[in-house]
Amino acid sequence: MYRRRDTRREKLIAEIAAELRRYSVDAQHVGHAFANLHGLGATDLQALIAVMDAELAGQPITPGRLGEQLSLSSGSVTALIDRLERAGHIRRDRDTTDRRKVFLHYAERGAALATDFFRPLGRRTDEVMAGFGDDELEVVHRFMAAMTASMREHRDTVRAARDEPPRRAKG
């Protein structure tokens, strides 16, 4: 991380890593601003992102899956969903084929709040992407997908290590 970078490739890799860190920090600031504006906590925001991502993928998320993604107990997930539903951010819908199964969706009010807040960022994103050709965007997409997968693997490793019982000192 803080080692000497001599070659052009090493310098470029260091700059890309720095840009990713800055982007991540700035994205967190924007997300926290939205959360603070609407009385949401960090976990609330993570839950809303998970619901949105699942809907965009065409596979609505269940409360159980949300709990797995956020590393929350079933009781904590229920309290989280209840809170977000009361605030108008999400809604629960029963599966039409299996009434026991519940899917979480963005509620109209929550979607409208998010759209209003993030629309200017969406415009900026569109402007940046317009400056890249399709072939370049393909490479960027491949890079970002690989970086995201790598980060998730690391996150899961950290979570697994954190969930291990403390080791006893030998002696």
Backbone bond lengths (Angstrom), bond angles and torsions (degrees), N, CA, C in turn:
res aa  C-N    CA-C-N  psi(-1)  N-CA   C-N-CA  omega(-1)  CA-C   N-CA-C  phi
1 M - - - 1.449 - - 1.527 109.81 -
2 Y 1.322 116.70 -51.75 1.458 120.14 -178.96 1.524 110.41 -109.35
3 R 1.303 115.58 37.29 1.454 118.13 179.05 1.523 109.62 -97.34
4 R 1.285 114.30 165.45 1.454 120.88 -178.13 1.527 110.22 -66.11
5 R 1.307 116.34 139.13 1.464 122.95 179.19 1.524 108.02 -117.61
6 D 1.323 116.53 110.37 1.456 120.37 -175.57 1.524 113.89 -102.22
7 T 1.321 116.32 -40.24 1.460 118.38 -174.86 1.527 110.40 -86.40
8 R 1.305 115.65 162.18 1.474 121.10 177.50 1.529 109.61 -58.80
9 R 1.333 117.04 -42.63 1.466 121.39 179.87 1.525 110.92 -62.35
10 E 1.331 117.81 -46.12 1.458 121.07 179.66 1.528 111.41 -60.91
11 K 1.315 116.13 -40.67 1.474 120.23 178.76 1.526 110.81 -66.76
12 L 1.327 115.93 -41.72 1.469 120.01 179.05 1.520 110.83 -64.32
13 I 1.324 117.32 -43.50 1.466 121.03 178.27 1.529 110.32 -60.82
14 A 1.329 116.86 -42.46 1.466 120.29 178.97 1.527 110.95 -63.16
15 E 1.322 116.96 -41.45 1.471 120.08 179.02 1.520 111.67 -66.60
16 I 1.325 117.35 -40.62 1.467 120.69 177.86 1.528 109.90 -62.57
17 A 1.322 116.75 -45.08 1.468 120.65 178.82 1.528 110.52 -60.49
18 A 1.328 116.60 -41.14 1.469 120.55 178.74 1.530 110.60 -65.06
19 E 1.320 116.78 -42.76 1.473 119.94 178.42 1.521 111.14 -63.26
20 L 1.332 117.88 -39.65 1.463 120.92 177.36 1.524 111.11 -62.56
21 R 1.333 116.40 -42.13 1.472 119.70 177.85 1.526 110.39 -62.68
22 R 1.315 116.61 -46.28 1.479 119.80 -179.38 1.528 110.76 -62.77
23 Y 1.333 116.59 -42.23 1.457 120.58 178.96 1.534 109.94 -61.34
24 S 1.328 115.82 -45.06 1.461 120.66 -179.45 1.528 111.10 -60.36
25 V 1.317 116.56 -46.39 1.473 120.83 -179.69 1.530 110.60 -63.94
26 D 1.328 116.79 -45.23 1.465 119.75 -179.95 1.527 111.61 -65.34
27 A 1.336 116.87 -38.78 1.463 120.28 177.59 1.527 110.42 -63.50
28 Q 1.331 116.48 -38.92 1.466 119.81 176.74 1.524 110.89 -63.59
29 H 1.320 117.28 -40.84 1.468 120.26 178.35 1.534 110.90 -61.32
30 V 1.315 116.59 -43.56 1.466 120.43 179.42 1.526 109.78 -64.60
31 G 1.330 116.88 -45.32 1.462 120.52 178.69 1.517 112.25 -60.85
32 H 1.337 116.18 -42.07 1.465 120.02 178.80 1.527 111.19 -66.91
33 A 1.321 117.57 -34.49 1.470 120.32 176.89 1.529 109.80 -62.29
34 F 1.343 116.57 -44.12 1.465 120.48 177.00 1.524 110.09 -61.86
35 A 1.325 116.03 -46.43 1.466 120.64 -179.18 1.523 110.96 -60.26
36 N 1.319 117.04 -47.91 1.471 120.91 -179.40 1.521 111.82 -62.38
37 L 1.319 116.50 -39.67 1.463 121.20 179.84 1.533 111.69 -61.44
38 H 1.332 115.70 -30.96 1.467 119.85 -175.21 1.527 113.08 -113.36
39 G 1.323 117.05 17.56 1.459 121.01 175.57 1.516 114.28 66.28
40 L 1.321 116.52 33.77 1.460 121.33 -178.98 1.516 110.38 -105.26
41 G 1.320 116.10 149.16 1.453 121.27 174.01 1.521 110.50 -92.94
42 A 1.320 116.05 176.47 1.465 121.25 -178.76 1.527 111.59 -60.96
43 T 1.340 116.92 -41.97 1.464 120.21 179.61 1.524 110.54 -67.70
44 D 1.333 117.26 -36.26 1.468 120.87 176.36 1.527 109.79 -58.42
45 L 1.324 115.63 -45.60 1.457 120.90 -178.98 1.526 110.68 -64.06
46 Q 1.319 116.74 -43.01 1.468 120.29 178.04 1.529 110.66 -61.34
47 A 1.309 116.19 -38.87 1.465 120.34 179.11 1.526 110.64 -65.51
48 L 1.327 117.12 -44.08 1.467 120.22 179.39 1.526 111.12 -62.27
49 I 1.330 116.85 -38.97 1.470 120.44 178.24 1.527 109.72 -65.31
50 A 1.322 117.21 -41.27 1.468 120.81 178.79 1.529 111.07 -63.20
51 V 1.331 116.91 -42.11 1.471 121.29 178.15 1.525 109.51 -63.28
52 M 1.336 117.09 -45.30 1.461 121.33 -179.50 1.526 110.75 -63.24
53 D 1.330 117.38 -47.12 1.461 120.76 -179.21 1.523 111.28 -60.50
54 A 1.323 116.98 -41.56 1.465 120.92 179.58 1.528 110.43 -64.34
55 E 1.326 116.32 -42.60 1.470 119.29 178.65 1.521 111.52 -64.90
56 L 1.340 116.71 -41.69 1.468 120.12 179.19 1.524 111.33 -62.96
57 A 1.335 116.52 -31.76 1.467 121.17 178.38 1.531 111.37 -80.66
58 G 1.342 117.21 -4.90 1.460 121.13 -179.65 1.515 113.25 76.22
59 Q 1.342 116.12 19.54 1.467 121.20 -179.41 1.518 108.69 -133.37
60 P 1.334 117.86 82.05 1.465 119.97 -177.81 1.522 111.51 -51.28
61 I 1.314 115.17 147.05 1.462 121.66 -175.07 1.523 110.61 -90.64
62 T 1.320 115.48 146.56 1.463 121.58 175.35 1.529 108.58 -94.57
63 P 1.319 117.46 160.56 1.467 119.29 175.57 1.532 112.62 -57.14
64 G 1.311 117.53 -38.65 1.460 120.75 179.68 1.521 112.14 -63.16
65 R 1.314 115.36 -44.76 1.469 119.97 179.01 1.522 110.84 -65.91
66 L 1.331 116.95 -38.11 1.464 120.81 176.63 1.526 110.16 -60.66
67 G 1.321 116.21 -43.24 1.455 120.30 178.32 1.520 111.86 -61.17
68 E 1.333 116.33 -40.43 1.470 120.02 177.63 1.521 110.73 -62.89
69 Q 1.330 116.23 -45.98 1.465 120.20 -178.25 1.520 112.25 -62.63
70 L 1.324 116.66 -36.58 1.461 121.10 -175.91 1.531 112.42 -96.65
71 S 1.317 117.21 -0.50 1.480 122.43 -177.09 1.530 111.23 56.26
72 L 1.333 115.62 50.10 1.462 121.61 179.78 1.520 110.33 -116.56
73 S 1.313 116.10 149.84 1.459 121.22 174.67 1.528 109.17 -70.66
74 S 1.324 116.33 163.40 1.470 119.30 -179.19 1.525 111.21 -62.30
75 G 1.338 117.21 -37.06 1.467 119.79 177.37 1.519 112.11 -64.39
76 S 1.330 116.47 -41.14 1.467 120.39 179.06 1.521 111.07 -66.51
77 V 1.336 116.46 -38.33 1.466 120.16 178.97 1.521 109.81 -65.33
78 T 1.320 116.73 -42.57 1.465 120.20 179.07 1.530 110.45 -60.33
79 A 1.313 117.28 -45.85 1.471 120.78 178.60 1.521 110.76 -62.50
80 L 1.329 117.47 -41.03 1.461 122.33 178.62 1.522 110.74 -62.31
81 I 1.321 117.17 -48.81 1.461 121.63 -179.75 1.520 110.60 -63.12
82 D 1.332 117.06 -44.15 1.469 120.50 178.09 1.528 110.39 -56.87
83 R 1.324 116.64 -45.89 1.468 121.98 -178.68 1.532 110.79 -63.16
84 L 1.331 117.16 -46.36 1.471 120.62 -178.95 1.528 111.28 -68.77
85 E 1.316 116.81 -32.70 1.463 120.25 178.39 1.532 110.42 -70.69
86 R 1.329 116.90 -43.96 1.473 120.50 177.93 1.530 111.32 -60.34
87 A 1.334 116.21 -35.88 1.469 120.68 -179.07 1.528 112.55 -79.87
88 G 1.335 117.46 -4.20 1.459 120.96 176.58 1.523 114.71 83.98
89 H 1.327 117.09 16.63 1.466 119.59 -178.27 1.525 112.98 -88.96
90 I 1.329 116.71 -35.34 1.461 119.28 179.89 1.517 109.56 -134.70
91 R 1.328 114.45 167.79 1.460 120.82 174.56 1.520 108.51 -137.80
92 R 1.313 114.94 154.08 1.464 121.82 175.95 1.522 107.74 -100.14
93 D 1.311 116.68 135.08 1.468 122.05 174.78 1.520 108.67 -128.81
94 R 1.317 115.42 135.08 1.469 119.83 177.17 1.530 109.12 -79.82
95 D 1.324 115.15 144.20 1.462 121.43 175.86 1.528 107.96 -63.50
96 T 1.319 116.54 137.08 1.470 119.81 -177.68 1.526 112.07 -72.10
97 T 1.329 117.41 -24.48 1.467 119.50 -179.53 1.524 112.89 -96.22
98 D 1.323 117.12 -29.56 1.463 121.46 179.11 1.524 107.79 -131.24
99 R 1.313 116.53 96.31 1.473 122.11 -173.26 1.530 112.88 -62.86
100 R 1.337 117.80 -14.79 1.465 120.07 177.87 1.531 111.54 -75.37
101 K 1.320 116.43 -23.31 1.463 121.59 -176.19 1.530 110.21 -87.97
102 V 1.329 115.42 135.23 1.464 122.21 -179.36 1.527 108.89 -117.38
103 F 1.324 115.62 136.00 1.459 121.87 174.94 1.524 108.94 -114.14
104 L 1.313 115.30 146.83 1.459 121.40 178.34 1.521 109.32 -103.21
105 H 1.330 115.46 135.92 1.466 121.70 -179.74 1.523 108.77 -134.27
106 Y 1.313 114.80 155.36 1.464 119.69 171.46 1.521 107.88 -66.46
107 A 1.303 117.33 131.98 1.463 121.12 174.72 1.520 108.74 -80.56
108 E 1.316 117.22 157.56 1.470 121.03 -177.98 1.524 112.01 -56.21
109 R 1.320 116.81 -44.46 1.471 120.07 -179.17 1.525 110.88 -62.34
110 G 1.330 116.73 -46.21 1.456 120.74 179.95 1.514 112.28 -64.01
111 A 1.330 115.99 -41.45 1.468 120.16 178.85 1.522 110.61 -64.03
112 A 1.328 116.55 -38.96 1.472 119.88 179.49 1.529 110.90 -66.14
113 L 1.330 117.04 -41.82 1.469 120.32 177.86 1.525 111.33 -61.39
114 A 1.340 115.68 -45.14 1.465 120.39 -179.55 1.526 110.62 -65.60
115 T 1.310 116.84 -42.91 1.464 120.56 -179.87 1.521 110.54 -61.65
116 D 1.315 117.46 -47.04 1.469 120.63 179.75 1.524 111.49 -60.36
117 F 1.321 116.89 -42.16 1.460 120.46 -176.61 1.533 111.70 -72.02
118 F 1.335 116.44 -43.48 1.462 120.32 -172.12 1.531 114.32 -92.99
119 R 1.333 118.22 -5.58 1.474 120.54 -179.29 1.530 112.61 -55.20
120 P 1.340 119.75 -45.75 1.475 118.47 178.63 1.533 113.12 -61.04
121 L 1.315 117.00 -36.41 1.463 120.09 176.74 1.527 109.99 -66.90
122 G 1.308 116.88 -39.19 1.462 120.96 176.89 1.519 111.83 -59.96
123 R 1.339 116.04 -41.71 1.471 119.79 177.00 1.523 110.94 -62.48
124 R 1.330 116.42 -44.61 1.470 120.57 178.66 1.529 110.94 -61.00
125 T 1.324 115.83 -42.44 1.461 120.83 178.97 1.523 110.63 -61.77
126 D 1.331 116.53 -44.68 1.466 120.64 178.28 1.525 111.22 -60.65
127 E 1.345 116.45 -40.78 1.472 120.14 179.42 1.525 111.14 -63.39
128 V 1.323 116.38 -42.49 1.473 119.67 179.15 1.522 109.57 -63.85
129 M 1.314 117.70 -47.29 1.463 120.97 -176.56 1.523 112.03 -66.03
130 A 1.322 117.11 -28.72 1.469 120.25 178.13 1.527 111.51 -63.41
131 G 1.318 117.19 -21.42 1.460 121.26 179.11 1.518 113.94 -82.21
132 F 1.319 117.89 2.85 1.459 122.03 -179.35 1.521 109.74 -120.70
133 G 1.323 115.60 141.94 1.461 120.67 175.95 1.517 110.84 -76.45
134 D 1.326 115.83 168.23 1.462 121.03 -179.24 1.524 112.04 -59.02
135 D 1.338 116.84 -42.43 1.470 119.64 179.77 1.520 110.94 -63.13
136 E 1.324 117.11 -40.20 1.462 120.61 178.33 1.524 110.83 -65.18
137 L 1.317 116.40 -42.53 1.467 120.13 179.38 1.530 110.79 -63.50
138 E 1.326 117.48 -35.67 1.469 120.65 176.60 1.527 110.24 -60.03
139 V 1.338 116.98 -43.79 1.466 121.14 179.73 1.520 110.30 -66.79
140 V 1.329 117.08 -43.85 1.465 120.90 178.60 1.521 109.95 -61.37
141 H 1.318 116.51 -43.30 1.468 120.41 179.81 1.523 110.51 -61.93
142 R 1.319 117.63 -45.44 1.458 121.55 179.34 1.525 110.44 -61.28
143 F 1.328 116.54 -43.18 1.460 121.88 178.37 1.533 111.16 -62.18
144 M 1.322 116.48 -49.82 1.468 119.96 -177.95 1.529 111.50 -64.80
145 A 1.322 117.90 -38.49 1.464 120.74 178.10 1.529 110.09 -63.67
146 A 1.327 117.02 -41.83 1.472 120.33 179.06 1.524 110.59 -67.57
147 M 1.331 117.82 -40.85 1.466 121.00 179.17 1.526 110.68 -65.77
148 T 1.319 117.03 -40.22 1.463 121.09 178.74 1.528 110.33 -64.53
149 A 1.322 117.19 -43.65 1.463 120.41 178.59 1.528 110.49 -63.00
150 S 1.312 117.08 -41.03 1.460 121.35 178.74 1.525 110.85 -63.26
151 M 1.328 117.00 -44.16 1.466 121.25 179.57 1.527 110.63 -63.84
152 R 1.322 117.02 -41.36 1.466 119.73 179.65 1.516 111.57 -65.34
153 E 1.333 116.75 -39.42 1.460 119.85 176.76 1.531 110.01 -61.38
154 H 1.320 116.12 -43.87 1.464 120.15 179.03 1.530 110.51 -64.93
155 R 1.336 116.50 -42.89 1.471 120.76 177.17 1.520 110.45 -57.16
156 D 1.325 116.63 -44.62 1.462 120.24 -178.83 1.526 111.56 -65.93
157 T 1.329 116.39 -36.18 1.458 120.39 176.57 1.521 110.65 -64.85
158 V 1.331 116.14 -43.93 1.470 121.01 178.64 1.522 110.10 -63.24
159 R 1.322 116.77 -43.66 1.468 120.05 178.82 1.517 111.00 -61.75
160 A 1.327 116.58 -44.13 1.464 120.17 -178.95 1.528 110.61 -63.17
161 A 1.313 117.22 -41.04 1.469 120.48 179.13 1.520 110.81 -66.63
162 R 1.334 116.65 -37.27 1.467 121.74 -179.43 1.518 110.87 -68.39
163 D 1.327 116.89 -30.78 1.462 120.97 -177.72 1.518 112.99 -83.70
164 E 1.351 117.87 -8.44 1.449 120.46 178.62 1.517 109.87 -69.31
165 P 1.346 116.63 144.37 1.463 118.69 177.26 1.542 108.92 -66.07
166 P 1.313 116.31 149.01 1.471 118.43 179.43 1.521 110.87 -60.78
167 R 1.333 115.38 142.48 1.460 120.78 179.39 1.522 109.23 -82.55
168 R 1.323 114.24 140.65 1.466 119.46 178.05 1.532 109.22 -84.23
169 A 1.285 115.43 143.18 1.470 119.87 176.45 1.514 109.17 -70.59
170 K 1.324 115.41 136.83 1.471 120.02 178.33 1.520 108.85 -82.43
171 G 1.260 116.07 143.81 1.453 116.57 177.73 1.420 116.31 167.98
